[in-house]
Amino acid sequence: MMPLGPVAILGGTGQQGSGLARRLAAAGIDIVVGSRDPDRARGTIAGWTERVEVASNASAAAAADTIVFAVPFKTIDALVDDVGSRMRADAIAIDVTVPLTFEGGRMAMLDVAEGSAAEHIRARLPQGIALACAFKTIPAHLLDRVDEPLDCDEFVCGDSDAARERALALVAALPQLRGVDVGPLARARSIEQLTALAVAINRRHKRHDARFRVVGL
Amino acid sequence: MMPLGPVAILGGTGQQGSGLARRLAAAGIDIVVGSRDPDRARGTIAGWTERVEVASNASAAAAADTIVFAVPFKTIDALVDDVGSRMRADAIAIDVTVPLTFEGGRMAMLDVAEGSAAEHIRARLPQGIALACAFKTIPAHLLDRVDEPLDCDEFVCGDSDAARERALALVAALPQLRGVDVGPLARARSIEQLTALAVAINRRHKRHDARFRVVGL
């Protein structure tokens, strides 16, 4: 496997982004945390490893081979507008967002015209940038507890072989996590519904960490 | 737990229905297999246990406390029209269908106006009949190999507590299968997408039995 070059994690100080950044850094990957507010972000990452740097989202996107979109779905359009033209022509984008809303305490899927958050982002990214999804079903706060192992499966999809391979390599970098390639980007519709199912299970059974493993694979 | 009264399995000679009928009968539950063609169905069940009888779909529905809809989704409207008025007022319906199509070898979710097969059936059943879903994500042909254990989770949802409890009791009757209550009937949208994900995993990885287990529960 090719060594993974610098990975930008846009929104890398949020719960999901911060968990990913620290776990990937612990696996020996150089990380650039992208933030709307790099000064504040520098405070957040103080105490993380030397492998993690901070930059604006646009600078982080320009500096990396792999760009992870780890912002809340409702801010994704502004982020893609901000960084799309800054990404290298051969960069690969990884979408980890889920279009869930918790308004009024009730969990619901947002109605995304393209069918999934992944397809929504695809429609807004520069054509040449390959896109895959990963890390959509792993609980963000489990990801953020970086000393706890991730004993589950992570589902990867994308229309580009190179992008799926990159996403699978990121998953494989995290101990005990197994990547499961599920094919084309439109499979994100199923993956995002799986996250909704995990949240529903957590709420109903007063848990926080429901996640999935495929049996028979 | 109350003993489970006779369970009607409409479409009980199909792969999914036949697996359910034989496994539930093996658990000591009396089964009435409903069929459009009871004479032919009698041939199919010859050699099954004495606990399994055959009737027309309408007669099977009239004879049971629990009625499982195990026909292909595309025939569900005709079936509900046929049996809806024959069901007992206190009967509970269990939907096990998934709105998948495999036309031209390509798997796709049918566009169901109500959001899921379960909600589609809900809109067509008599109001008083409570409905839950179960057995949507277990591979039909694994279900049909009745000597093999089912070492996975099955997701149950429904708006009626009584219906969810009945569905969970059916799941619990099958050794090693764990029922996971995921709440309201609209969660069927996620469950049915999970089946699509299992099919996608099977196709991509040349397997036949992909199924799921919840970690952290």
Interface residues (C-beta under 8 A of the other chain):
Chain A: M109 P139 L142 D151 C152 F155 V180 D181 V182 G183 R187 R189 S190 I191 Q193 L194 A196 L197 A198 A200 I201 R203 R204 H205 R207 H208 D209 A210 R211 F212 R213 V214 V215 G216 L217
Chain B: M109 P139 L142 D151 C152 F155 V180 D181 V182 G183 R187 R189 S190 I191 Q193 L194 A196 L197 A198 A200 I201 R203 R204 H205 R207 H208 D209 A210 R211 F212 R213 V214 V215 G216 L217
